[in-house]
Amino acid sequence: MTDPAISLKNASLSLDGNAGRVDILHSVTLDVVRGETLGLVGPSGSGKSSLLMLMGGLERATGGTITALGHDLTAMDEDALARFRRDHMGIVFQSFHLIPTMTALENVATPLELAGARDAFSRAEAELGAVGLAHRAGHYPAQLSGGEQQRVALARASAPRPDILLADEPTGNLDAANGAAIIEMLFGLRDRHGATLVLVTHADDLAARCDRVVRLHDGRIASDDAREAAE
């Protein structure tokens, strides 16, 4: 049987706050099948984004184990995690996290250059074209609208052809029209590259497009529903 793209076994997360230790996730066990589109939903504070951060190795679990593509993320140091993300993951945040002193083209090409790709700029041009921004390649983030900045972030995440795409409220800072366009592009990139997609969202209509929806409540899985293919 093929290993899941992501597997969490009794994964927990606790963080120290001003009022003391805060338990955010409680013994979460979850497998994400390769090629699956998984929506993570739930009320604010339920642990959705924290769970996504564990999957991406951006937060370190305080209990349990997390594996991605058969590799134990909980056993890796920060350098190994950074290399693993570079080689296998694309991450899109609600805030675009573009480098302000770089053009759109340079923002997309940078992770490819860091990975040693000789064709970094030609691939970056192709990805900007795929999100409809070939004509904005030479513009800086401050010269782009919010929707355009998120499209650059999508192109940057997909350019390395990641095995896993993680998206945390990718439409949260956008109006309805731009948000709908970003979602079409996100699913299109996922289909084009065959990546496993895990998506945090508050939007029911967006969650309904996923193969499977996991609902969190108070740091625990409240429900786990596979959608029918016809839906």
C-alpha positions as CSV (number, residue, x, y, z in Angstrom):
1,M,0.0,0.0,0.0
2,T,1.3,3.5,-0.9
3,D,2.4,5.6,2.1
4,P,0.1,8.6,2.7
5,A,1.4,12.0,1.7
6,I,1.0,13.2,5.3
7,S,0.4,11.1,8.4
8,L,-0.2,12.4,11.9
9,K,-0.2,9.9,14.9
10,N,-1.4,11.4,18.2
11,A,0.0,14.7,17.2
12,S,-0.2,17.4,19.9
13,L,0.8,21.0,20.1
14,S,1.2,23.1,23.3
15,L,2.7,26.6,23.4
16,D,3.7,28.9,26.2
17,G,1.7,32.1,26.5
18,N,1.5,34.9,29.0
19,A,-1.1,33.0,31.0
20,G,0.9,29.8,30.9
21,R,0.9,26.7,28.8
22,V,-1.9,26.6,26.2
23,D,-2.9,23.3,24.6
24,I,-3.8,23.9,20.9
25,L,-4.0,20.4,19.4
26,H,-4.9,17.2,21.3
27,S,-3.7,13.8,20.0
28,V,-4.7,14.3,16.4
29,T,-4.5,11.2,14.2
30,L,-5.0,11.8,10.5
31,D,-3.8,10.4,7.1
32,V,-3.8,12.5,3.9
33,V,-3.8,10.3,0.8
34,R,-1.4,11.2,-2.0
35,G,-3.2,13.3,-4.6
36,E,-6.1,14.1,-2.3
37,T,-7.6,17.5,-1.8
38,L,-8.3,18.0,1.9
39,G,-10.2,20.9,3.4
40,L,-9.6,21.8,7.1
41,V,-12.6,23.7,8.5
42,G,-13.8,24.8,11.9
43,P,-14.4,27.9,14.0
44,S,-11.6,30.4,14.8
45,G,-9.3,29.1,17.4
46,S,-10.1,25.4,16.6
47,G,-6.6,24.7,15.5
48,K,-6.9,24.6,11.7
49,S,-3.8,26.8,11.0
50,S,-1.8,25.1,13.7
51,L,-2.5,21.7,12.2
52,L,-1.4,23.0,8.8
53,M,1.8,24.4,10.3
54,L,2.5,21.0,11.9
55,M,2.0,19.3,8.5
56,G,4.5,21.8,6.9
57,G,7.1,21.4,9.7
58,L,6.6,25.1,10.5
59,E,5.6,24.3,14.1
60,R,7.1,21.4,16.0
61,A,4.8,18.9,17.6
62,T,5.0,18.6,21.4
63,G,3.7,15.1,21.2
64,G,3.1,12.3,18.7
65,T,4.7,11.9,15.3
66,I,4.2,13.5,11.8
67,T,5.5,12.0,8.6
68,A,5.4,13.5,5.1
69,L,6.1,11.3,2.0
70,G,7.5,8.7,4.4
71,H,9.9,11.1,6.2
72,D,9.6,11.7,9.9
73,L,9.3,15.5,10.3
74,T,9.5,15.2,14.1
75,A,13.0,13.8,13.9
76,M,14.4,16.5,11.6
77,D,16.3,19.6,12.8
78,E,15.4,23.0,11.4
79,D,17.9,22.8,8.5
80,A,16.6,19.4,7.4
81,L,13.0,20.6,7.6
82,A,13.9,23.7,5.5
83,R,15.4,21.4,2.8
84,F,12.4,19.1,2.9
85,R,10.0,22.0,2.4
86,R,12.2,23.4,-0.4
87,D,12.2,20.1,-2.2
88,H,8.7,18.8,-1.6
89,M,6.3,21.5,-0.4
90,G,4.6,24.6,-1.6
91,I,3.0,26.9,1.0
92,V,0.5,29.7,0.4
93,F,-0.5,32.0,3.3
94,Q,-3.3,34.4,3.9
95,S,-0.6,37.2,4.0
96,F,1.3,37.0,0.8
97,H,4.9,37.0,2.3
98,L,6.5,38.4,-0.9
99,I,9.9,39.9,-0.7
100,P,9.3,43.7,-1.2
101,T,12.6,44.4,-2.8
102,M,12.2,41.8,-5.5
103,T,10.1,41.8,-8.6
104,A,7.3,39.3,-9.1
105,L,9.6,37.3,-11.4
106,E,12.4,37.3,-8.8
107,N,10.1,36.3,-6.0
108,V,9.0,33.2,-8.0
109,A,12.5,32.4,-9.2
110,T,14.2,32.6,-5.8
111,P,13.1,29.2,-4.3
112,L,14.1,27.6,-7.7
113,E,17.5,29.2,-7.5
114,L,18.0,28.1,-3.9
115,A,17.2,24.5,-5.1
116,G,19.9,24.8,-7.8
117,A,17.6,25.0,-10.8
118,R,19.5,26.3,-13.8
119,D,16.3,27.2,-15.5
120,A,14.9,29.1,-12.5
121,F,13.9,32.3,-14.4
122,S,12.3,30.5,-17.4
123,R,10.3,28.3,-15.1
124,A,9.3,31.4,-13.0
125,E,8.1,33.1,-16.2
126,A,6.0,30.1,-17.1
127,E,4.4,30.0,-13.7
128,L,3.6,33.7,-13.8
129,G,2.1,33.1,-17.2
130,A,0.0,30.3,-15.8
131,V,-1.6,32.7,-13.2
132,G,-2.1,35.4,-15.8
133,L,0.7,37.7,-14.7
134,A,3.3,37.5,-17.4
135,H,2.8,41.2,-18.1
136,R,3.6,42.1,-14.4
137,A,6.8,40.1,-14.1
138,G,8.9,43.2,-13.6
139,H,6.7,44.9,-11.0
140,Y,7.4,44.9,-7.3
141,P,4.8,43.8,-4.7
142,A,3.9,47.4,-3.8
143,Q,2.9,47.9,-7.4
144,L,0.6,45.0,-7.4
145,S,-3.0,44.6,-6.1
146,G,-3.8,42.1,-3.3
147,G,-5.2,39.7,-5.8
148,E,-2.1,40.0,-8.0
149,Q,0.2,39.5,-5.0
150,Q,-1.6,36.3,-4.0
151,R,-1.2,35.1,-7.6
152,V,2.5,35.7,-7.4
153,A,2.5,33.7,-4.1
154,L,0.7,30.9,-5.8
155,A,3.2,30.9,-8.7
156,R,6.1,30.8,-6.2
157,A,4.5,27.9,-4.3
158,S,3.9,25.8,-7.5
159,A,7.0,26.6,-9.5
160,P,9.2,23.9,-7.8
161,R,6.5,21.3,-8.7
162,P,5.8,20.4,-5.0
163,D,4.4,17.0,-4.0
164,I,2.4,18.7,-1.3
165,L,0.6,22.1,-1.5
166,L,-0.5,23.7,1.8
167,A,-2.8,26.8,1.7
168,D,-3.8,28.7,4.8
169,E,-6.9,30.9,4.1
170,P,-5.5,31.9,0.7
171,T,-8.5,34.1,0.0
172,G,-8.8,35.6,3.5
173,N,-7.4,39.1,2.5
174,L,-9.2,39.3,-0.9
175,D,-12.6,40.4,-2.1
176,A,-15.0,37.9,-3.5
177,A,-14.0,38.3,-7.2
178,N,-10.3,38.0,-6.5
179,G,-10.9,35.2,-4.0
180,A,-12.8,33.2,-6.5
181,A,-10.1,33.7,-9.2
182,I,-7.4,32.6,-6.7
183,I,-9.3,29.4,-5.9
184,E,-9.7,28.5,-9.5
185,M,-6.0,29.0,-10.0
186,L,-5.1,27.0,-6.9
187,F,-7.2,24.0,-8.0
188,G,-5.9,24.4,-11.5
189,L,-2.3,24.3,-10.3
190,R,-3.0,21.3,-8.1
191,D,-4.5,19.5,-11.1
192,R,-1.7,20.4,-13.4
193,H,1.0,19.3,-11.1
194,G,-0.8,16.4,-9.4
195,A,0.1,17.6,-5.9
196,T,-1.7,16.7,-2.6
197,L,-3.6,19.8,-1.5
198,V,-4.4,20.7,2.1
199,L,-6.5,23.8,2.4
200,V,-7.6,25.8,5.5
201,T,-10.7,27.7,4.9
202,H,-13.8,29.3,6.6
203,A,-15.7,29.2,3.3
204,D,-18.2,26.3,3.0
205,D,-18.4,26.6,-0.8
206,L,-14.6,26.2,-1.0
207,A,-14.6,23.3,1.4
208,A,-17.3,21.6,-0.7
209,R,-14.8,21.4,-3.7
210,C,-12.4,19.3,-1.7
211,D,-12.4,15.5,-1.9
212,R,-12.6,15.3,1.9
213,V,-13.4,17.7,4.7
214,V,-12.0,17.5,8.3
215,R,-13.7,19.7,10.8
216,L,-11.8,20.7,13.9
217,H,-13.2,21.8,17.3
218,D,-11.1,22.8,20.3
219,G,-8.0,21.2,18.9
220,R,-9.6,17.9,18.1
221,I,-11.1,16.3,15.0
222,A,-14.9,16.7,15.3
223,S,-15.7,15.0,11.9
224,D,-14.0,13.6,8.9
225,D,-16.2,13.4,5.7
226,A,-15.2,12.2,2.3
227,R,-17.1,13.8,-0.5
228,E,-18.7,11.8,-3.3
229,A,-16.8,12.0,-6.6
230,A,-20.0,13.3,-8.3
231,E,-20.1,16.3,-6.0
